[in-house]
């Protein structure tokens, strides 16, 4: 969010509150001049002084010029209302422009918690004010109730006392007007004004949809059932944590509806079934069983399961026999099911055909798509590390060939993988440095950028719900394909911005032996709900000759990645081609070469960031380029050198 916009919104919010109050005030003043309300409508003429008066108005028998007073007051109120509408529309337009893709960064979502806390405090203040107002009205009513009960027993005797007669005149002429003012007093001004100002920072429908899709993505990647998600008993979440949360029927229904809007009938069925299960267990909800069954039966039908669709439709009709759509579906499902059974009876499948289909299926099983490899590695499955290879991985104290700075205080280096060689440095960045990097980056976090493979220009990675999605190169075909998801926000920090950034850059240079003056700035990323980055290369391939042309420093020779937070579950960096998985560990960094010494790309470095299941993932990375490494990492003669 940008603080520069806050004063503008504050003024708009204030003006809306003031103008709204003026509108009510003007109309109330006009009403009081002519004698009050008639039901729920204003009791004065609609158009001009020459129009026939309403019955309520005529009974008041005011002076002849009262109509004109009302007309002027209503004109004034209408003018104020017009200005109020214009400002409200302007506020809404600005609200849309201020939207900031909240769900793509847990770090920025934390601000929303404090915003909500402030609104709750404001709401409680409003409740106290309303209670105080009602208490005053209640005391007045009780006082007058006792007085009128006594007075009406002997009206003439009561009014025979001159003090009582005076006080009756005073009450009806003055005090009841004060009660009217008290009852009509709007105690919500402060709360509405605060809400209007804060609303500009609220998430919108896109955020809600994005967060819902993230839950569905986590469900698929980590093979979680709906009951596990609904109860909040996720892997890595302790049952003793105070902030463990569960999903209501309304929440499950909303997840199902979002899946339904995307024609994702598989997830629609799962979440509508969960909503139905919780309703059957007795959970109270504003969502009725009939509505859930309507979505559930149709989503099952769309997946070709006619018998189950028919079963749920019959259950729906047992609850609501007059449901028009269900009655139509019942006849259609019965007809389609009868037709399907007839075809099945007539169709004779030979054993030979069955055997052939089985052999073809077995062949297909041998091929595992990259997405499945990626998801398996995220779950800790499919890691290809043999005991023999494992025996060649070591931990050591590393001084980078007796570097003066690390000669007396070497760092802890661990071999994470052999092909490609991935090393991890332990305790390489301290808590104070990590917090400073986060502090510098957080105000500047925005949707992550990628290098356009055609132009080489850095562009926003529209990986999510955007109609114009970014493209990447398919590793098998070499063709441009849609880049599916990168749910994160990033910021770039230059060395001159703070001594901590400069010190980190120098540390990377000292330990890698590579020149970082031609490297890209330190990129800081914070992953959002279910935050991930699907399989990709850091380097530019041969079919992308201009991938980093804008930078003029050659290809990305190596990647250095800091982990600046622990992640309770998920969030690993995986290498699908190599079958490797590297778990985030706070205060550590991993390093690998993207290019062989010959300058050829190492395709086994294709990697991905797994969805964050539980926790908050902060990373920062340094992409080191070829320029300046000529004597630091000499070229090899063979392509794989």
Secondary structure, DSSP 4 states (H G I P E B T S, - for coil): --GGGHHHHHHHHHHHHHHHHHHHHHHHHHHHHHT-EETTEE-S-SS-TTSPPPHHHHHH---TTHHHHHHHHHHHHHHHHHHHHHHHHHHHHHHHHT---GGG-HHHHHHHHHHHHHHHHHHHHHHHHHHHHHHHHHHHHHHHHHHHHHHTTSHHHHHTSHHHHHHHHHIIIIIHHHHHHHHH--TTHHHHHHHHHHHTTS--HHHHHHHHHHHHHHHHHTT--HHHHHHT--TT--TT-TT-----HHHHHHHHHHHHHTT-HHHHHHHHHHHHHHHHTT---SS-HHHHHHHHHHHHHHTT-HHHHHHHHHHHHHH-TT-HHHHHHHHHHHHHHHHHHHHHHH----HHHHHHHHHHHHHHHH---HHHHHHHHHTT------HHHHTT--EEEE-TTT-TTTSSSPEEEEEEETTTTEEEEET-S-HHHHHHHHHHHHTT-EE-EEE-TTT--EEE---SS-SS--EEE-TTT--EEE---B-EEEEEE-GGG-HHHHHHHHHHHHHH----TTSPPEEEEEE-TT--EEEE-SS--TT-TTTTTTTTS-SEEEEEEEE-S--SEE--EEETTTTEEE---TTEEEEEESB-TTS-B-GGG-EEEPPEEES--EEEEEEEESTT-TTTSPPPSSTT-
